[in-house]
């Protein structure tokens, strides 16, 4: 009986965690402007949460001054990474440069990570 209760409790916990992740999962699309994505995310409760502040050259490469900017690659494709946090979830958004320099980067890919309990805000 104890084994059943433990397994049942674990199953319910997993269902609740999955439902929470689905609720927090943002509606992003490849090719979206990071400026629009940032505005949408912050309006829906996501907070900028880079581990370190980006360096001045990274802001120049990104072409914006968003506080969610975590880093930019100075070589290759020119990927930039933006980090957000909501509850115990972290959202990472990676952009590529826009086709024109006067436009903001475009979303290339994104993923969510669970934060360890001691890092939740």
N, C-alpha and C positions, 0 to 999 in steps of 0.2 A: 504494500500500500504506500509506504514512504517513497519507494522508487517511482511509483506512478505519479505521486504528488510533485516530486522533484522534476520529473520529465514534463509534466503538465505546466509547472511554473516556468520552466525554461522555454517551452513552446510559446506561452503567452507573452513572455518578455521579448522574444524574438519578433513576434507579430507586432507588438507595440513599437519596437525599435524600427521595424520596416515601415510601419505606417507613419511614424514621425519623420523618417528620412524622405518618404514620398511627399509628405506635406511640405517639407523644406526645400525639396528639389526644385530649382528654378527652371523656368521655361526659356532656355537659351537656344540660339541657332547659330551655326557656323556662318560667318560673314557679317554678323551684326557689328555695329560700331561699339567699341568699348565705352564710349561716352554714354550712349543710350543704355547699354547693359548696366553700367555703374549706377545711373540714375534709377533704373528699374529695381535693381537689387537693393539699394539703400532705402528706397521708398517702401519695399516689402519687408524691411527689418534686418537685412544683412548689413553687417558693419565691416568697414575696411579693417584688415587685420594682418598686414605684412609683419613678418618676424623682425625685420630690420628696415630702417628707412632707406629708400632707394637713393643712389648717388646722383649728383647733378647730371652727369653724362647719361644716366639711364632715363631721367626725365626728358632729356633732349632727344634721345633715341625713340622714346615712347610718343613724343609729340603732345604730351598732356602733363598735368600736374595732379593727377588723381592720387589721393592718399592711400589707395589700395595697391599701388604699384609696389611690387616686391623686388623685381629685377628685370633687366633686359640684357640680351646677348648682343655684344658688339660685333659679332662675326656671323657668318652663315646667313640663314634666312632672316634673322633679326627678331627672334621670338621675345615677347615680353610676358611677364607673369604678374597676375593680380590676385591677391588673397583676400577672402572675406570670411566672416564668422557669424554664425547664428546658433545660439545655445551650444550644444556639444558637437556641432558640425562645422567643418571647414570647407569652403568652396575655393577651388583653384581655377582661374580662367587664364588661358594662354592665347595671346594674340600674335598676329603677323602684321607687318606694316601694310598700310593701305596703298593702293596703286598710285595715289597722288600724295605728296608730302604734306599738303595742307589739310589732309583728312586724318582722323584718328585711326588707330589700329583696328583690325577686324578680328573677331573671335575665330580662333582656329580649333580649339578643343577646350574641354573643361571636365572636372571630376570633383567628387566630394570625398572627404575623409572624415572619419570620426576622430575627435580629439580625446587624448587620455583625460581621465576625470580631473586630474590636478591642473590641467590647462584650461578648463572651461571657465568662462567669465560669468 
